[in-house]
Amino acid sequence: MQRLSISKGNAFVLVYSVTSKQSLEELGPILLMLKEVKDESITEVPIMLVGNKKDEDQRREVSSELGQKLATKWGTGFIETSAKDNENITELFQRLLAMEKKRTLALTMDEESGKSGSKRKCSLM
């Protein structure tokens, strides 16, 4: 079921709790599955790494810096949110949408350049 969802998905949100280092560690195998199923460079697929429960600083096990470093290593976007306080939720989806639009535009431009190249004619004199 997970593989089917990945194969049909265009963009992905990998969420961990900043209060649980284990939840962050569990995302590694999921990212590997994304790479395998999508059969693309992971940088071509819009992915956001999200540290949730930003509002629980006193219970934090994962620093913002660690989340950012991992996102850079994985080639994903990064944001911390608080679903409880509705903090950065809209921003998360705006960023994800912007990533998808950028990818779609790049794909469209690639297709158009391929089409225009095939319409060229060669004349020999």
N, C-alpha and C positions, 0 to 999 in steps of 0.2 A: 504494500500500500504506500509506503514511504517513497519508494522508487518511482511509482506512478505519479505521485504528487510532484516530485522533483522534475520528472520529465515534462510535465505539462506546465510547470511554473516558469514565469518570465523574470521574477525578482524574488528575493528571499530576505527574511529577517531572522537573524540568529540571536536569540535572547537568552541572557543568563542573569542571575541575581547577583548584585554586588555584595550580598551578604553570604554568598556561597561560592567558594573557589571551585568546588566540585562541579557546580553547574556550568562554569566556564570551561573546565577540562572536558566535559562531556560533549562540547561542540566540535572538538577536533575531528572525531570520526564522522560527524554529520557533514562537515565541510569536505572531507575526503569523498564521501558519497556524492555530494553535489558535483565535485569535479568529475568523478567517474560517470555518473549518469548524464550530465550535461555534455560531456565529451568536448569541452571547450576550455580555454584558459579561464581560470576563475576570475581574472580581472575583466573579462568580457561580460560576465553575468552580474547584474546589479544586486549587491548583497550589503546589508547593514548589520554590523555587530552592535548589539544593544545591551547595555548594562542597566537593568531595571532595579527598582527599589532605591533609587538615588536619595530618597527622603530618609532612609535608615542609616545615616552616617555612623552612628554609634555601634552598629552591628556589622559594618563594612569589613569584608575579607579581601575584596579585589579593588585595588586602587584605580583611579581614572587613568593614570599613566600606564599601568599594565594593560588595561583594555585598549588604549590607544596604540601601544606598541604591538599588540597582537593583531589589531585591525590593519596596521601598516604592513606587518609581516604577511598577513593573509591577502592583502590587497582589497580590503573591504572598507566601507564607510564606517564611522563610529559615532555613537551618541549615547549619553546616559539619560535615562528617563525615570519618571515616577508615575506609574499608572494610577496609583492611589491619588496623587495630587494633580493628575492630568498635565504633568510637566514634560515638555518636549515631545509629546505624542504627535501633535500636528507637524512639528518640525521633522520628526522621523519620516513620516510618510511623504512630506514635501521633498525631502532629500532623495528618498527612494524613487519617487516619480521622476525627479530631475535626472537621476542616473539612468533610468529606463528610457526617457526621452532622448538623452544623449546617445545611448546605444542604438536606439531605433533610427535616429538621424544618421549615424555612422553607417548602419547597415543599408539604409536607403541610398545614401551617397555611393556606397560601394556597388550596389546593384545598378544605379544609373550610369556610373562610369564604365561598368562592364557592358551595358547595353549600347552605349554610344561607341564603344570600341568595336563592337561587332557590326555596326552599320557603316563603318568606313570602307571605302572602295579603293582599290589600287588600279592605277592606270599606267600601262606601259606604252611608250611611244618608240 
